């Protein structure tokens, strides 16, 4: 590795590098660990900054452009800072047909933000997703790692109040 590449990789913590190298050891080549490497760094930092992306690309011996193409393709890799919990609202045809638009409106009103925004307290980032794979229980969303389905506009607020109580926060 050149001095410049070595400096770029040093933007990653030793723990991140160790975890990425562990993933690489199970794969046919370094580039095959791209998604795992992005998930590892995001797990530690919450999102993938340009500096992190460059460091990961150098570690994997691929171009930053190639890795950015992978990172921006996947909706679960965040290239901008996000809140403590990401709220993903399904905007598929199934959810739309089951009154998903009204549910989305009630979520936006409850959080006081629009898609792509984060609440002022940094707790929630609201994002649309193409499909959560829960079409038989549409409309659906995820609050962090918890999936919620068969949503109704009048019950959305309670879901956020319950999520806040479980995490020890005040209700939004």
C-alpha positions as CSV (number, residue, x, y, z in Angstrom):
1,X,0.0,0.0,0.0
2,X,1.3,3.5,-0.8
3,X,1.6,6.2,1.8
4,X,-1.5,7.9,0.5
5,X,-3.5,4.7,0.6
6,X,-2.2,3.9,4.1
7,X,-3.3,7.4,5.3
8,X,-6.8,6.9,3.8
9,X,-7.2,3.5,5.4
10,X,-6.2,5.0,8.8
11,X,-9.5,7.0,8.6
12,X,-11.0,3.7,9.8
13,X,-10.7,2.5,13.4
14,X,-8.6,-0.6,14.1
15,X,-11.8,-2.4,15.1
16,X,-13.5,-1.5,11.8
17,X,-10.4,-2.7,9.8
18,X,-10.3,-6.0,11.8
19,X,-14.0,-6.7,11.2
20,X,-13.7,-5.9,7.5
21,X,-10.6,-8.1,7.2
22,X,-12.5,-10.9,9.0
23,X,-15.2,-10.7,6.3
24,X,-12.7,-10.6,3.5
25,X,-11.1,-13.8,4.7
26,X,-14.3,-15.7,3.9
27,X,-14.6,-14.3,0.3
28,X,-13.0,-14.9,-3.0
29,X,-11.6,-11.4,-3.3
30,X,-11.4,-8.1,-1.3
31,X,-14.1,-6.3,-3.5
32,X,-16.7,-9.0,-2.6
33,X,-16.7,-7.6,0.9
34,X,-18.0,-4.2,-0.3
35,X,-21.5,-4.4,1.2
36,X,-20.3,-6.0,4.4
37,X,-17.6,-3.4,4.8
38,X,-20.1,-0.6,4.4
39,X,-22.4,-2.2,6.9
40,X,-19.6,-2.6,9.4
41,X,-18.5,1.0,9.2
42,X,-22.1,2.2,9.3
43,X,-22.7,0.1,12.3
44,X,-20.0,1.9,14.2
45,X,-20.7,5.4,12.8
46,X,-24.3,5.5,11.9
47,X,-23.6,6.5,8.2
48,X,-20.9,6.5,5.6
49,X,-19.1,9.8,5.1
50,X,-17.0,10.6,2.0
51,X,-13.9,10.0,4.1
52,X,-15.1,6.7,5.3
53,X,-16.1,5.7,1.8
54,X,-12.6,6.5,0.5
55,X,-11.0,4.6,3.3
56,X,-13.1,1.5,2.7
57,X,-12.5,1.7,-1.0
58,X,-8.7,1.8,-0.5
59,X,-8.9,-1.1,2.0
60,X,-10.9,-3.2,-0.5
61,X,-8.5,-2.1,-3.4
62,X,-11.3,-0.6,-5.5
63,X,-12.1,2.9,-6.7
64,X,-14.2,5.2,-4.6
65,X,-16.6,5.6,-7.5
66,X,-17.2,1.9,-7.7
67,X,-17.9,1.7,-4.0
68,X,-20.1,4.8,-4.1
69,X,-22.1,3.1,-6.8
70,X,-22.7,0.1,-4.5
71,X,-23.4,2.3,-1.5
72,X,-26.0,4.5,-3.2
73,X,-27.7,1.5,-4.8
74,X,-28.7,0.0,-1.5
75,X,-31.3,1.9,0.5
76,X,-30.0,0.7,3.8
77,X,-26.6,2.3,3.4
78,X,-26.8,5.9,4.5
79,X,-24.6,8.4,2.8
80,X,-25.7,11.3,5.0
81,X,-26.1,11.5,8.8
82,X,-29.4,10.0,10.0
83,X,-31.3,10.1,13.3
84,X,-31.0,7.5,16.1
85,X,-33.8,5.6,14.4
86,X,-34.5,5.5,10.7
87,X,-38.2,5.3,9.8
88,X,-38.7,3.6,6.5
89,X,-42.1,4.0,5.0
90,X,-43.1,1.6,2.2
91,X,-44.3,3.4,-0.9
92,X,-45.0,0.4,-3.0
93,X,-48.1,0.0,-5.1
94,X,-49.6,-2.4,-2.5
95,X,-49.1,0.2,0.3
96,X,-50.4,3.0,-1.9
97,X,-53.6,1.0,-2.7
98,X,-54.2,0.4,1.0
99,X,-54.2,4.1,1.9
100,X,-50.4,4.3,2.4
101,X,-50.4,8.0,1.2
102,X,-52.7,9.0,4.1
103,X,-50.6,6.9,6.5
104,X,-47.4,8.7,5.2
105,X,-49.1,12.0,5.8
106,X,-49.9,11.1,9.4
107,X,-46.3,10.0,10.0
108,X,-45.0,13.3,8.6
109,X,-47.4,15.2,10.8
110,X,-46.5,13.2,13.9
111,X,-42.7,13.7,13.4
112,X,-43.0,17.2,12.0
113,X,-40.7,16.4,9.0
114,X,-40.9,15.3,5.4
115,X,-39.2,12.5,3.6
116,X,-35.4,12.8,3.7
117,X,-35.4,14.9,6.9
118,X,-34.4,14.3,10.5
119,X,-36.3,15.5,13.5
120,X,-34.7,18.5,15.3
121,X,-33.9,16.3,18.3
122,X,-32.0,13.9,16.1
123,X,-34.2,10.9,17.0
124,X,-35.8,10.1,13.7
125,X,-35.0,10.3,10.0
126,X,-37.9,9.6,7.6
127,X,-37.2,7.8,4.4
128,X,-39.4,6.2,1.7
129,X,-38.5,2.7,0.6
130,X,-39.6,0.9,-2.5
131,X,-40.8,-2.2,-0.7
132,X,-40.6,-3.8,2.7
133,X,-41.9,-7.1,1.4
134,X,-45.0,-7.0,3.6
135,X,-47.5,-6.5,0.8
136,X,-50.1,-8.8,2.3
137,X,-50.2,-6.5,5.4
138,X,-49.9,-3.1,3.7
139,X,-49.3,-0.4,4.5
140,X,-46.1,-1.0,6.3
141,X,-43.1,0.8,7.8
142,X,-40.1,0.2,10.0
143,X,-39.0,2.2,13.0
144,X,-35.4,1.2,13.4
145,X,-35.4,-2.6,13.3
146,X,-39.1,-3.0,14.2
147,X,-41.6,-3.6,11.4
148,X,-45.1,-2.4,11.7
149,X,-47.9,-3.3,9.2
150,X,-51.6,-3.0,8.6
151,X,-51.1,0.7,9.5
152,X,-53.9,3.1,10.0
153,X,-53.5,6.9,10.1
154,X,-55.2,7.1,13.5
155,X,-52.8,4.6,15.1
156,X,-49.4,5.8,13.8
157,X,-48.9,8.3,16.6
158,X,-49.2,5.6,19.2
159,X,-46.4,3.6,17.5
160,X,-44.0,6.4,17.9
161,X,-45.1,7.1,21.5
162,X,-44.6,3.4,22.3
163,X,-41.2,3.4,20.5
164,X,-40.1,6.4,22.6
165,X,-41.2,4.8,25.8
166,X,-39.3,1.6,25.0
167,X,-36.1,3.6,24.4
168,X,-36.7,5.8,27.5
169,X,-37.3,8.9,25.5
170,X,-40.1,11.5,25.7
171,X,-42.9,11.1,23.2
172,X,-42.4,13.0,19.9
